[in-house]
Amino acid sequence: MKIGFIGLGLMGAPMASNVAKKHNDTVYLANRTAEKAQKLAEELQEAGYDVYACDSNRQVAENADIVISMVTGSADVQEIYEEILPLIRPGMLCIDMSTIDPAVSVSIAERVKEKGAMFTDAPVVKSTAAAAAGKLGIYVGADEKTYETALPILQYMGENIIHMGENGRGLVMKLCHNALVSQIQNGVNETLSIAQKNGIGVADYIRAISYGGGQNFYLDGHAKMLETEDFTAMFSLQNANKDVHLFMDLAKQTGMAVPGEENAVRVYEEAMEKGLGAEDWGATIKIVRG
């Protein structure tokens, strides 16, 4: 089974590399910037892997039995599928790992399934380091048969994979996850800043938090970044901003008020206004500090 991978950004490139290194057949790569696909393909070819760079998404769909996409937003995924839908064949498997509007994903899934192919949303959690290590968390939205078919492929990229239900539910879970982390992040930002203003250093704060119920994965993972204040993006603030706004749309559709997330969203909006979008999402602490 030949695999095509579309989207070679911060997360997509290491994910595609893991697919190429672990799969026993040809892998085709494509990216909006074709040079990026060519460069990654050459690196993998030099290491002995069966990988080819494609000039277009259409070329990927023409050659692959399984198409994986990992791009930024709803419009990007829609653009890909407008291009490749005429080439989708019965029995093909389409895996979109982007974080987008669940309703958009469900609509695409319906069109793919009309072609006799399978579709799953499979958004990921954790950072670029986990993507490189093949240790991502993956939330899957698909019928049971499609999930079972996709699972061996997803295991090339992740180790914690959970089937959340039908199409779209993987994305609902991803948005809930990132909204929760944004609120945890905001709590870390506020309490760390207060601690520092009262003479407690970052390292002592982190160690003290680890002794109690406040310990959390976000703080542990960002400890070095918060100490050094080097906010080189592992997960960009602009992508996190997209996700928290998608969650707010979902909450509105659900008919629920979410005041905690509204506060986190205000921080993100100010960070975007201040031009911090390309930095790591941990840079929100700059806004909290004022």
C-alpha positions in Angstrom: 0.0 0.0 0.0 1.6 3.2 -1.1 1.2 6.3 1.1 1.0 10.0 0.2 1.7 12.7 2.8 0.5 16.3 2.1 1.8 19.1 4.4 5.4 19.3 5.7 5.3 22.0 8.3 6.7 21.9 11.8 4.6 18.8 12.7 4.0 17.4 9.2 7.7 17.0 8.3 8.7 14.8 11.2 5.5 12.8 11.0 6.1 12.1 7.3 9.6 11.1 8.1 8.4 8.5 10.5 5.9 7.2 8.0 8.7 6.9 5.4 11.1 5.1 7.8 8.5 2.6 9.1 6.4 1.8 6.0 7.4 -1.0 3.7 6.3 0.6 0.5 6.7 3.9 -1.4 5.8 7.2 0.3 5.0 10.3 -1.8 5.4 13.8 -0.4 3.8 17.1 -1.3 3.9 20.5 0.2 2.6 24.0 -0.8 6.2 25.0 -1.1 7.5 22.2 -3.4 11.1 22.8 -2.5 10.4 21.6 1.0 9.0 18.3 -0.3 12.0 17.9 -2.6 14.5 18.6 0.3 12.9 16.1 2.7 12.6 13.5 -0.1 16.3 13.8 -0.9 17.3 13.5 2.7 15.2 10.3 3.1 16.4 8.9 -0.2 20.0 9.4 0.9 19.2 7.3 4.0 17.9 4.5 1.8 14.1 5.1 2.0 11.7 4.7 -0.9 10.4 8.3 -1.0 9.4 10.6 -3.9 8.6 14.3 -4.0 5.4 15.2 -6.0 4.8 18.4 -7.9 1.1 18.6 -6.7 -1.5 17.1 -4.4 -3.1 15.5 -7.5 0.1 13.6 -8.2 0.0 12.2 -4.6 -3.6 11.0 -5.0 -2.8 9.5 -8.4 -0.1 7.3 -6.9 -1.1 6.6 -3.3 -3.6 4.1 -1.8 -3.5 6.1 1.5 -3.5 9.9 1.6 -2.5 11.7 4.8 -2.9 15.4 5.2 -1.4 17.7 7.9 -2.0 21.3 7.2 -3.0 24.4 9.1 -6.7 25.2 8.8 -10.2 24.3 7.4 -9.6 26.3 4.2 -6.3 24.4 3.6 -8.0 21.0 4.0 -10.9 22.0 1.8 -8.4 23.2 -0.9 -6.6 19.9 -0.9 -9.8 17.8 -1.2 -11.2 20.0 -4.0 -8.0 19.1 -5.8 -7.9 15.4 -5.1 -11.5 14.4 -4.9 -11.8 13.5 -8.6 -8.9 11.1 -8.1 -10.3 9.3 -5.0 -11.0 5.7 -5.8 -13.0 3.0 -4.0 -11.0 1.4 -1.2 -8.6 4.3 -0.7 -8.0 5.6 2.8 -7.9 9.3 3.6 -6.5 10.5 6.9 -6.7 14.2 7.8 -4.5 15.0 10.8 -5.1 18.7 10.7 -7.0 20.6 13.5 -10.0 22.1 11.7 -13.7 22.8 12.2 -15.4 19.4 12.9 -18.3 20.3 10.7 -16.0 21.0 7.7 -14.3 17.6 8.3 -17.6 15.8 8.4 -18.6 17.4 5.1 -15.4 16.3 3.5 -15.8 12.8 5.0 -19.2 12.5 3.4 -17.9 13.4 0.0 -15.0 11.0 0.3 -17.2 8.1 1.3 -19.5 8.8 -1.7 -16.5 7.8 -3.8 -16.4 4.4 -2.0 -13.3 5.4 0.0 -12.7 5.7 3.8 -12.0 8.9 5.7 -10.9 9.7 9.3 -10.1 12.8 11.2 -7.0 12.1 13.3 -5.7 15.3 15.0 -2.7 15.1 17.1 -1.5 16.4 20.5 2.0 17.0 21.9 4.9 18.9 20.3 7.4 18.7 17.5 9.7 16.6 19.8 7.0 14.0 20.1 6.3 14.1 16.4 10.0 13.4 15.7 10.0 10.6 18.2 6.8 9.0 16.8 5.1 9.5 20.2 2.2 11.7 19.4 -1.2 11.4 20.9 -3.9 10.9 18.2 -7.7 11.3 18.5 -9.5 9.3 15.8 -13.0 10.1 14.4 -14.2 7.3 12.1 -16.4 4.2 11.9 -14.9 1.1 13.5 -13.8 -0.5 10.2 -12.0 2.7 9.1 -10.3 3.1 12.5 -9.0 -0.5 12.4 -7.7 0.1 8.9 -6.0 3.3 9.8 -4.5 2.2 13.1 -1.3 0.5 11.8 -0.5 3.7 9.8 -1.2 6.0 12.8 1.1 3.9 14.9 4.0 5.0 12.7 3.4 8.5 14.2 1.9 8.0 17.6 1.8 5.7 20.6 -1.3 7.0 22.4 -4.2 6.5 19.9 -7.8 6.6 20.9 -11.0 6.1 18.9 -13.4 8.8 19.9 -16.3 7.7 17.7 -17.7 8.8 14.3 -16.3 11.3 11.9 -15.7 14.7 13.5 -15.4 13.4 17.1 -11.6 13.2 17.0 -11.6 16.9 16.2 -14.1 17.7 19.0 -11.8 16.0 21.5 -8.7 17.9 20.1 -10.5 21.2 20.5 -11.6 20.3 24.1 -8.0 19.2 24.8 -6.4 22.4 23.6 -9.0 24.6 25.3 -8.3 22.9 28.6 -4.5 23.4 28.1 -5.0 27.0 27.3 -6.8 27.5 30.7 -4.0 25.5 32.5 -1.5 27.6 30.6 -3.2 30.8 31.7 -3.2 29.6 35.3 0.5 28.9 35.1 1.2 32.3 33.6 -0.7 34.1 36.3 0.6 32.2 39.3 4.2 32.1 38.1 4.2 35.8 37.4 2.9 36.5 40.9 5.5 34.2 42.4 8.3 35.9 40.6 7.1 39.4 41.6 7.4 38.1 45.2 10.9 36.8 44.9 10.4 33.2 43.9 12.4 32.0 40.9 11.1 29.9 38.1 12.9 26.7 39.1 11.7 26.9 42.7 8.2 27.6 41.5 8.2 24.5 39.2 9.7 22.3 41.9 7.2 23.5 44.5 4.2 23.0 42.2 5.4 19.4 41.5 4.9 18.6 45.2 1.2 19.1 45.1 -2.0 18.8 43.0 -1.0 21.7 40.7 1.6 19.7 38.8 0.7 19.6 35.1 2.1 18.4 31.8 2.1 21.9 30.3 4.3 23.3 33.0 6.6 20.3 33.0 7.0 20.5 29.3 7.6 24.2 29.2 9.9 24.4 32.3 13.1 25.1 30.3 11.3 27.6 28.0 9.9 29.6 30.9 13.3 29.6 32.6 15.2 30.8 29.6 12.4 32.8 28.0 13.3 31.4 24.6 9.9 31.1 22.9 11.1 29.4 19.7 8.0 27.7 18.4 7.3 24.0 19.2 3.6 24.8 18.7 3.0 28.3 17.4 0.8 30.8 19.2 -1.1 31.5 16.0 -2.1 27.9 15.7 -3.1 27.8 19.3 -5.1 30.9 18.7 -6.9 29.2 15.8 -7.7 26.2 18.0 -9.2 28.2 20.9 -11.4 30.2 18.5 -12.6 26.9 17.0 -13.5 25.7 20.5 -15.4 28.9 21.1 -17.4 28.3 17.9 -18.1 24.7 19.0 -19.2 26.0 22.5 -21.6 28.4 20.7 -23.0 25.6 18.6 -23.5 23.5 21.7 -25.3 26.3 23.5 -22.8 26.6 26.4 -21.2 29.5 28.1 -17.5 29.0 28.7 -16.2 32.0 30.7 -12.9 30.3 31.6 -12.0 29.9 28.0 -13.3 33.4 27.1 -10.6 34.7 29.4 -7.9 32.6 27.7 -9.1 33.7 24.3 -8.7 37.4 25.3 -5.0 36.7 26.2 -4.5 35.0 22.8 -6.2 37.8 20.9 -3.9 40.4 22.6 -0.9 38.2 21.8 -1.8 38.2 18.2 -2.3 42.0 18.2 1.2 42.3 19.7 2.7 40.3 16.8 3.6 37.2 18.8 1.9 34.7 16.5 5.1 33.1 15.2 6.4 32.4 18.7 5.6 29.4 20.8 2.2 29.4 22.5 4.1 29.7 25.8 4.7 33.3 24.9 1.3 34.1 26.2 3.0 34.7 29.5 4.3 38.0 28.1 0.7 39.2 27.8 -0.2 38.2 31.4 2.9 40.0 32.7 1.8 43.1 30.8 
